[in-house]
Amino acid sequence: MKTSLCFYLIYLTLCTIIIGCGGSDNPDEVVVPTLSSAKFSLGVSDAPVDDAEIVSIEIDSIKLINTDESNGGQEILIDEFIDENGLTVDTIQVNLLDFQGQDQMKIIDESQGITLANGVYKMELAIVDSGSFVMLDNDAYKYNIKVPSSRLKLGEFTITDQAQQVAETPAYTLEFDLRKSLVLRGNNPMANGYILKPNGVRIVSLPSSITGIISPEYTNLGVCTVYLYEGTPTELADIYDIDDEAFIGETPTATAPIAAVVVESDSTYNIGFLDAGSYTVAMMCGTGPDVDDDNIQFDGLAIPSPAENSQTVEISTGTIATVNF
């Protein structure tokens, strides 16, 4: 495994400064800061998207950047992965649709010896364009997935020594909600392909999940979609992304969901890899344009629909909560 030397250079510089400033009464004593650290491991999972058979991404490398300079400003580049057969590989290709709900594929194992100082980090994925594509139902063509500059820059997440790999379950999981993050450009995938955006990608440790069963009185109305919101917002919106350059209109006052899943044919749903906390679960059922949710534009869909299909739930770390409708 190749890693960046940035952290170690900063660490040695810090030690030199402390010695030079007389950080100890004993001039021969080296005073070294003590930093809590954690072993790093990572898996990949997905919340499904409509009409696709394969959503493949190939990762060339992962960069982790510590945002807190006070604890060393650690930066590390990971460019070796563990595949499904336990072999070390230079790039890792994952069909996200093979790992849905609470399933995931481990791509970095703690046995690789990657140790990070506790703190807040950003993650950046270097994507291999040729290995990233979408295949639709009953369609043998591979439609390109495009990532700007071939780098998927994700938000902040917290490294803590409390998050540990257990057996084959990694300490952290990259959860792709493809209903939010995978966007078709235009109406013709042959011409424009798809864009994979950081919106809808979560990095979770110590995960929890929500699952449930839907009554036939609702599934008989047509397609049912379950939406998940943080906290208890007063207005519930469909999926939209005001940061997308294609977004049109004013910013909605209603809160966008953090995840959305279509109810399965067996009347169940599963939203995996969630942080502990308070959530609102709402469902929309129906047919036609009244339930068509564009993942960029605000459609003003009636959520919940029927109106009684909304519940709040509190989930604890590492638990599975049940919310039925």
C-alpha positions as CSV (number, residue, x, y, z in Angstrom):
1,M,0.0,0.0,0.0
2,K,1.3,3.4,-0.9
3,T,0.5,6.3,1.4
4,S,1.1,10.0,1.5
5,L,4.1,11.2,3.6
6,C,2.4,14.5,4.3
7,F,1.2,13.6,7.8
8,Y,4.6,12.3,8.9
9,L,6.5,15.4,7.7
10,I,4.0,17.7,9.6
11,Y,4.4,15.5,12.7
12,L,8.3,15.8,12.6
13,T,8.0,19.6,12.0
14,L,5.7,19.9,15.0
15,C,8.1,18.0,17.2
16,T,11.0,20.3,16.1
17,I,9.0,23.4,16.9
18,I,8.2,22.2,20.4
19,I,11.8,21.4,21.1
20,G,13.0,24.8,19.8
21,C,10.4,26.7,21.9
22,G,11.5,25.0,25.1
23,G,8.3,23.0,25.6
24,S,10.0,21.1,28.5
25,D,12.1,22.1,31.5
26,N,14.6,19.4,30.4
27,P,16.4,20.6,27.2
28,D,17.2,16.9,26.4
29,E,13.6,15.8,26.6
30,V,11.5,15.5,23.4
31,V,7.9,16.4,23.9
32,V,5.6,14.6,21.4
33,P,1.9,15.2,21.2
34,T,-0.3,12.2,21.8
35,L,-2.9,11.6,19.1
36,S,-5.8,9.1,19.4
37,S,-5.9,7.0,16.2
38,A,-8.2,4.4,14.6
39,K,-7.8,1.6,12.0
40,F,-9.6,2.3,8.8
41,S,-11.7,-0.1,6.7
42,L,-14.4,0.7,4.1
43,G,-17.3,-1.0,2.3
44,V,-19.7,0.1,-0.5
45,S,-23.5,-0.2,-0.6
46,D,-26.4,1.2,-2.6
47,A,-30.0,2.3,-2.4
48,P,-31.5,1.1,-5.7
49,V,-32.4,3.1,-8.8
50,D,-35.3,2.4,-11.3
51,D,-34.8,0.7,-14.7
52,A,-31.2,-0.2,-14.2
53,E,-29.6,-3.7,-14.2
54,I,-26.0,-2.7,-13.6
55,V,-24.5,0.5,-12.2
56,S,-20.8,-0.1,-12.2
57,I,-18.2,2.2,-10.8
58,E,-14.4,1.6,-10.8
59,I,-12.3,3.3,-8.2
60,D,-8.6,4.0,-8.9
61,S,-7.7,5.6,-5.5
62,I,-9.3,7.1,-2.4
63,K,-7.8,10.2,-0.8
64,L,-8.6,11.0,2.9
65,I,-7.9,14.6,4.0
66,N,-8.0,15.6,7.7
67,T,-9.6,19.0,8.0
68,D,-8.1,19.7,11.4
69,E,-4.5,21.0,11.1
70,S,-4.2,21.1,14.9
71,N,-4.0,17.3,15.1
72,G,-1.5,16.8,12.3
73,G,-3.4,17.6,9.1
74,Q,-3.1,14.0,8.1
75,E,-3.6,13.2,4.4
76,I,-3.5,9.7,3.0
77,L,-3.8,8.2,-0.5
78,I,-5.1,4.6,-0.7
79,D,-4.5,3.0,-4.0
80,E,-4.7,-0.7,-3.2
81,F,-8.0,-2.5,-2.5
82,I,-9.3,-5.9,-1.4
83,D,-11.6,-7.6,-3.9
84,E,-14.4,-10.1,-3.2
85,N,-11.9,-13.0,-3.4
86,G,-9.7,-11.4,-0.8
87,L,-7.0,-10.5,-3.3
88,T,-5.1,-7.2,-3.4
89,V,-5.9,-5.2,-6.5
90,D,-4.8,-1.8,-7.9
91,T,-8.4,-0.7,-8.8
92,I,-11.8,-1.9,-7.6
93,Q,-14.9,-2.3,-9.7
94,V,-18.3,-2.6,-8.0
95,N,-21.8,-3.1,-9.4
96,L,-23.6,-1.1,-6.8
97,L,-26.9,-2.9,-7.5
98,D,-25.4,-6.1,-6.1
99,F,-25.1,-4.5,-2.7
100,Q,-28.4,-3.0,-1.6
101,G,-30.2,-2.4,1.7
102,Q,-27.9,-3.7,4.5
103,D,-25.6,-5.5,2.1
104,Q,-22.2,-4.1,1.3
105,M,-18.9,-5.0,-0.4
106,K,-15.7,-4.5,1.7
107,I,-13.0,-2.8,-0.4
108,I,-10.5,-1.8,2.3
109,D,-9.7,-4.1,5.1
110,E,-8.1,-3.1,8.4
111,S,-5.4,-5.7,7.8
112,Q,-4.0,-3.3,5.3
113,G,-2.7,-1.3,8.2
114,I,-4.2,2.1,7.4
115,T,-4.3,4.1,10.7
116,L,-5.8,7.6,10.9
117,A,-5.8,10.2,13.7
118,N,-9.3,10.8,15.2
119,G,-11.0,13.8,13.6
120,V,-13.0,15.1,10.7
121,Y,-12.1,14.1,7.2
122,K,-13.1,14.6,3.6
123,M,-13.0,11.8,1.1
124,E,-12.2,12.0,-2.6
125,L,-12.6,9.1,-5.1
126,A,-10.6,8.9,-8.3
127,I,-12.9,7.2,-10.8
128,V,-11.9,5.1,-13.8
129,D,-14.2,6.3,-16.6
130,S,-13.8,3.2,-18.7
131,G,-15.0,0.9,-15.9
132,S,-18.0,3.1,-14.9
133,F,-21.2,2.6,-16.7
134,V,-25.0,1.9,-16.5
135,M,-26.8,-1.0,-18.2
136,L,-30.6,-0.7,-18.4
137,D,-33.2,-3.5,-18.2
138,N,-33.4,-5.4,-21.6
139,D,-30.6,-3.3,-23.0
140,A,-27.1,-4.6,-23.7
141,Y,-25.5,-1.2,-24.3
142,K,-23.1,0.3,-21.7
143,Y,-24.0,3.9,-21.1
144,N,-21.1,6.0,-19.7
145,I,-21.1,7.4,-16.2
146,K,-19.3,10.7,-16.1
147,V,-17.8,12.3,-13.0
148,P,-16.4,15.8,-13.4
149,S,-12.6,15.6,-13.6
150,S,-13.0,11.9,-12.8
151,R,-13.1,12.8,-9.1
152,L,-16.0,12.4,-6.8
153,K,-15.5,14.8,-3.9
154,L,-17.6,13.8,-0.9
155,G,-18.5,15.7,2.3
156,E,-17.1,15.5,5.8
157,F,-17.2,12.5,8.0
158,T,-15.7,11.6,11.4
159,I,-13.0,9.1,12.1
160,T,-13.2,7.7,15.6
161,D,-11.5,4.8,17.4
162,Q,-15.0,3.7,18.5
163,A,-15.8,2.6,14.9
164,Q,-14.1,-0.8,14.3
165,Q,-14.2,-3.6,11.7
166,V,-16.2,-6.6,13.0
167,A,-15.4,-9.8,11.2
168,E,-16.0,-8.9,7.5
169,T,-18.1,-5.8,8.3
170,P,-15.9,-2.7,7.8
171,A,-15.8,0.3,10.1
172,Y,-17.1,2.7,7.5
173,T,-19.5,2.4,4.5
174,L,-20.0,4.4,1.4
175,E,-23.8,4.4,0.8
176,F,-24.8,5.5,-2.7
177,D,-28.5,6.6,-2.9
178,L,-28.6,6.3,-6.7
179,R,-32.1,7.9,-6.9
180,K,-30.4,11.1,-5.9
181,S,-26.8,10.7,-7.1
182,L,-27.2,9.2,-10.6
183,V,-28.6,11.6,-13.1
184,L,-29.5,11.1,-16.7
185,R,-28.4,14.1,-18.8
186,G,-31.1,14.9,-21.3
187,N,-33.6,12.3,-22.6
188,N,-31.2,10.1,-24.5
189,P,-28.6,8.1,-22.5
190,M,-26.9,7.2,-25.8
191,A,-26.0,10.8,-26.5
192,N,-25.2,12.1,-23.0
193,G,-24.8,9.3,-20.6
194,Y,-25.2,9.6,-16.8
195,I,-23.6,11.9,-14.2
196,L,-22.6,10.5,-10.8
197,K,-22.9,13.3,-8.2
198,P,-21.8,13.5,-4.6
199,N,-25.3,14.5,-3.6
200,G,-26.9,11.3,-2.2
201,V,-23.6,9.6,-1.2
202,R,-23.2,9.2,2.6
203,I,-20.2,8.0,4.6
204,V,-21.5,6.1,7.7
205,S,-20.0,4.4,10.7
206,L,-21.7,2.3,13.4
207,P,-24.7,2.1,11.0
208,S,-28.4,1.6,11.8
209,S,-31.3,0.9,9.4
210,I,-35.0,1.2,8.9
211,T,-37.2,-1.5,7.4
212,G,-40.9,-2.1,7.1
213,I,-43.9,-3.8,5.4
214,I,-46.5,-2.0,3.4
215,S,-50.2,-2.9,3.6
216,P,-52.0,-4.0,0.4
217,E,-54.4,-1.1,0.8
218,Y,-51.5,1.1,-0.2
219,T,-49.6,-1.1,-2.7
220,N,-52.9,-1.6,-4.6
221,L,-52.8,2.1,-5.3
222,G,-49.7,1.7,-7.6
223,V,-46.0,2.3,-7.1
224,C,-45.1,3.2,-3.5
225,T,-42.0,5.2,-2.6
226,V,-40.7,5.6,1.0
227,Y,-38.9,8.9,1.7
228,L,-36.6,9.5,4.7
229,Y,-36.0,12.9,6.3
230,E,-33.7,14.0,9.1
231,G,-35.5,15.2,12.2
232,T,-39.1,16.3,12.1
233,P,-39.5,18.8,9.2
234,T,-43.0,20.5,8.9
235,E,-42.9,20.4,5.0
236,L,-41.8,17.2,3.2
237,A,-40.5,17.6,-0.4
238,D,-39.7,15.2,-3.2
239,I,-36.1,14.8,-4.3
240,Y,-34.4,18.0,-5.7
241,D,-30.9,19.4,-5.9
242,I,-30.5,23.2,-5.9
243,D,-26.8,22.8,-6.4
244,D,-27.2,21.1,-9.8
245,E,-26.6,23.5,-12.7
246,A,-29.8,22.2,-14.3
247,F,-32.0,23.2,-11.4
248,I,-34.7,25.6,-12.3
249,G,-36.8,27.9,-10.0
250,E,-36.5,29.2,-6.5
251,T,-35.3,27.2,-3.6
252,P,-38.2,25.2,-2.1
253,T,-39.2,25.8,1.5
254,A,-40.0,22.1,1.9
255,T,-37.2,19.8,3.1
256,A,-35.7,17.3,0.7
257,P,-35.2,13.7,1.7
258,I,-31.9,12.2,2.6
259,A,-32.9,8.9,1.0
260,A,-35.8,7.4,-1.0
261,V,-36.5,3.8,-2.0
262,V,-39.3,2.1,-4.0
263,V,-41.2,-0.6,-2.2
264,E,-40.3,-4.0,-3.4
265,S,-42.7,-6.5,-5.1
266,D,-43.0,-8.3,-1.8
267,S,-44.3,-5.1,-0.1
268,T,-41.2,-4.5,1.9
269,Y,-38.6,-1.7,2.0
270,N,-35.2,-1.3,3.6
271,I,-33.1,1.9,4.1
272,G,-29.7,0.9,5.3
273,F,-26.5,2.6,6.7
274,L,-28.0,5.4,8.7
275,D,-26.5,7.4,11.6
276,A,-28.3,7.1,14.9
277,G,-30.8,9.9,15.4
278,S,-34.4,11.1,14.9
279,Y,-36.0,10.6,11.4
280,T,-39.3,11.1,9.7
281,V,-40.5,8.3,7.4
282,A,-43.1,9.2,4.8
283,M,-44.7,7.2,1.9
284,M,-46.2,8.2,-1.4
285,C,-48.3,5.7,-3.4
286,G,-50.0,6.1,-6.8
287,T,-49.6,6.0,-10.6
288,G,-48.7,8.3,-13.4
289,P,-47.2,11.8,-13.3
290,D,-48.5,12.3,-9.7
291,V,-45.6,10.0,-8.5
292,D,-42.9,10.8,-11.0
293,D,-40.0,12.2,-9.1
294,D,-37.3,14.0,-11.0
295,N,-34.0,13.9,-9.0
296,I,-33.0,17.4,-9.8
297,Q,-36.1,19.5,-10.1
298,F,-38.6,20.1,-7.3
299,D,-41.8,18.5,-8.5
300,G,-44.2,19.5,-5.7
301,L,-45.4,16.0,-5.2
302,A,-47.8,15.3,-2.3
303,I,-45.8,13.6,0.4
304,P,-47.1,11.7,2.3
305,S,-49.9,10.4,0.1
306,P,-52.3,9.2,1.4
307,A,-52.0,11.9,4.0
308,E,-51.7,9.5,7.0
309,N,-48.6,7.8,5.8
310,S,-45.9,9.6,7.9
311,Q,-44.2,8.5,11.1
312,T,-41.3,9.6,13.2
313,V,-38.7,7.2,14.6
314,E,-35.7,7.3,16.8
315,I,-32.9,4.9,16.0
316,S,-30.0,3.9,18.1
317,T,-26.5,3.0,17.0
318,G,-26.3,-0.4,15.3
319,T,-30.0,-1.2,15.5
320,I,-32.8,-2.0,13.0
321,A,-36.0,0.0,13.4
322,T,-39.3,-1.2,12.0
323,V,-41.7,1.3,10.5
324,N,-44.8,-0.3,8.8
325,F,-47.5,1.4,6.9
